[in-house]
Amino acid sequence: MLSDPLFADGLDGIDVLIIVGKAVFVFVLLLVTVLMLIWMERKVVADMQNRIGPNRAGPFGILQSVADGVKLFFKEQSIPDSADRPVFRLAPYLSVLPAFLAFSVIPLGGTVTIAGRETYVQLAEIPIGVLFVLAMSGVGIYGVMLAGWSSGSKYPLLGSVRATAQMISYEAALGLSIVGAVLVGNTLSTRGMVLEQGPWDGINTVGEWFFIPALVSFVIFVIAMIAETNRAPFDLVEAEQELVGGFHTEYTGVRFAIFFLAEYMNMVTMAAIAVTLFLGGPAGPHIDVFPHIWPVVWFLLKVSLFIFLYFWLRATLPRMRYDQLMDLGWRWLIPISVLWIAALAVFRVGAEEDWPLGVTIPVVLAGAGAVAAFLWAAMPVRQPLQRRGVAPRGAVHHAASDAEEVRGG
């Protein structure tokens, strides 16, 4: 069982200071990353749309996020008369706290020596880090739901209900994709997942990262993490044309800034989880100059790949309809995840029992076919609008014309 070397001989005052320093370092790193992320998104999307983007606050507009934060900090904070005030104030913190707690179990590097004490470049190493990440992902839903409910307004309530349904739906696909990575890595520890993917030993190390043996889980995880963070094309939670502004419509000032911060923190956290489970975590080429810094650099570079994917999808794809969103999650991602996990389990048992591939592959195909047939038969069939009692557009037009004739129109 992995554990931080800092706890090997008990804790003293220096150890406590190191833990506090690590907590501050992780929080500042996440906060600075989020501030840079907001600026990067505005610049990258502007370039993709042939615009300039922010260019006034600081060189290349790099201080625009700071300027926006200062503006929101000094804005008036309003609370609706019909709001549940204690819950209304608490909801933003329930959104931002789970993102930070999930990030706290992500290994950012190897080991480092501070004041003669050896410790991980990781805030907390727990044996069930993967389960902790799933738990924090589920807790984040409460902040969204309570924000909409406590506002005492219809539009935020509709936005929070829609957000809850979306996040719960894709939480299942997200969890099943993580199970696929766990089956390959055979551990629930986040650091253990990184160690199972091996240290950097040349470009061939990339072939040992889990995004190859668990390719289907990796693809499903990427789709589910985009939906979990309510980003385009799954940003129906904040559909301005339908819901004004979503669950945080009634929030202003610092409280709105906290929700804004929570969204981008969730993006960074989800990208960090994907890097940890599928892309080797901080593994990268070893450089003798500042050797403890480079693992963090490689980790952040891998995270930036997923962050760029977020930007690219936002600038490229239109928003999905809500029925399409639910169909993708329940009719496709979850059944495919179940089939993939069953196939991985059979391959793992076959490897442990030394089954030849001539036996394992037919068993996998037969089992996958049986499960697919069962799931396909159990799925409800979507009927055309005419069969569900909804008149086609032409019929509605003629019916309206007949009504006008009756009224003398």
PyMOL commands that set and color helices and strands:
alter all, ss='L'
color gray80, all
select helices_A, chain A and resi 5-7+13-48+59-61+64-74+85-103+129-150+154-185+190-196+203-208+215-228+236-238+240-243+246-248+253-278+294-316+322-352+357-378+386-388+393-407
alter helices_A, ss='H'
color red, helices_A
select strands_A, chain A and resi 111-114+117-120
alter strands_A, ss='S'
color yellow, strands_A
deselect
rebuild
show_as cartoon
